[in-house]
Amino acid sequence: MARGGTGAKRRGAPTLNAADWAEAALQLVAERGLGALTVDTLARRLGVTKGSFYWHFAGRAELLAAALARWEERAVTEPVKALAAVSDPRMRLELILDASSQPPRARSLYAALAEAAEDPVVRQVLSRVAEARIDYLVQCYRALGHDASDARSRAVLAYAAYRGLLQLAHEAPTALPDDWPGYAALTKSAFVPARVSPPATRPPARRARRG
């Protein structure tokens, strides 16, 4: 499956750059698993020779590191930057939950990477992504008034629900909810704390007049 590159043009056609190889590697892993990622397979998929690959990378390990860095940027850094424009922590939390409760694909990059968690490089990246996402959820809950311990517990529970949904889509897709709007609403009601009304203020007591 040949594809055009985004690098500098050569003989009138754009060439493949390192980002193109890394993106193609992520797509291949998502579709066929980490074990399918080889230089030969990727070169055939892109319709080029291996010489193009070695112009950018020393080998498969370097390509995998670049691809995972690209995924980590997309999974953590970019969403955090986008959410920074939302000042209300409750709204930030609702947006996160809306995104995480969408119907997952039966075959996803996250599921493929989770299957390959025994690989030390993959495991380190998965761990960093999970910790960064949980830490951000903790910040949201803390901003809503929860203490550190409670905020951490809520964040872990919310992330575990998201992570479990992805795994369920991969292992038993027929067990997923049929009513996705209802599921999303239930998720939001479960993980977004209810607004706490400020205590009602009582008018000052009147002093009795002396006769």
BAVO-405163 format. One record per residue (C-alpha): x, y, z. Coordinates in steps of 0.5 Angstrom, whole numbers, plus 2048, in hexadecimal, padded with zeros to 3 digits. Example, Ala and Ser with C-alpha at 12.3 -4.5 7.8 and 13.67 -1.06 7.14 Angstrom:
<pts>
8197F7810
81B7FE80E
</pts>
This chain:
<pts>
800800800
8048067FD
80380D800
8068137FF
80A817804
80B81D807
81281F806
816823801
8148217FA
81981D7F6
81881D7EE
8118207EF
80F81B7F4
80F81C7FC
813818800
812814806
81581780C
816815813
80F817816
80C813810
80F80D812
80D80E819
80680F817
806809813
809805818
80380781D
7FE805818
8017FE817
8027FC81E
7FA7FE81F
7F87FA81A
7FD7F481B
8007F4821
8077F6823
80A7EF821
8087F281A
80D7F881A
8137F6816
8177FB811
8157F680B
80E7F680C
80D7FD80D
8127FF807
80D7FA803
8077FE806
809804804
80C8027FD
8138047FE
81A8017FF
81D800806
822805804
81D80A805
81C80880C
82480880E
82480F80C
820811812
82180B817
827806819
82280181A
81B7FE81D
81C800824
81E807822
81780781E
813804823
81680A828
81480F823
80D80C822
80C80C829
80E81382B
809815825
803811828
80581482F
80581B82D
7FE81A82A
7FB816830
7FE81B835
801822833
7FC82482D
7F6822832
7F9826838
7FA82C833
7F382C830
7F082B837
7F483183A
7EF836836
7EA83483B
7EA837841
7E4833845
7E782D848
7E082A848
7E082B840
7E782883F
7E5822843
7DE82183F
7E2822838
7E781D83A
7E181883C
7DD819836
7E4818832
7E5811836
7DE80F835
7DD80E82E
7DD80882A
7E480482A
7E6801824
7E77F9825
7EE7FA823
7F2800825
7F9802826
7F880382E
7F67FB82E
7FB7F9829
8007FD82E
7FD7FA834
7FE7F3831
8067F5830
8077F7837
80C7F2838
8107F6834
8147FB839
814801834
80D800833
80B7FF83A
80F80583C
80B809837
804806839
806808841
80880F83F
80181083B
7FD80D841
801811846
800817842
7F9816841
7F7814848
7FB81A84B
7F781F846
7F181C849
7F381D850
7F482484E
7ED82584C
7EA822852
7EF826857
7EC82C853
7E582A855
7E782A85C
7E982285E
7EF821862
7F581E85F
7F3817861
7EC81785F
7EE81A858
7F3815857
7EE80F858
7E9812854
7EE81484E
7F080C84E
7E980A84E
7E780E848
7ED80C844
7EC805846
7E5805843
7E880883D
7EE80383C
7E97FD83E
7E4800838
7EA7FF833
7EC7F8835
7E57F6835
7E47F982E
7EA7F482C
7E87EE830
7E17EE830
7DE7F382B
7D77F082C
7D77F2833
7D77F9832
7D17FE834
7CC7FF82E
7CA805830
7D080A830
7CD810832
7CA80D838
7D180A83A
7D4811839
7CF81483D
7D080F842
7D7810842
7D7817843
7D2817849
7D681184C
7DD81584C
7DB81D84C
7DA81F853
7D3822854
7D382A855
7D382C85C
7CF83285E
7D1837862
7CE837869
7C883B86A
7CA84286D
7C5844873
7C384B874
7C684E87B
7C284D881
7BF853883
7C085688A
7BA85788E
7B885E890
7B9860897
7B286389A
</pts>
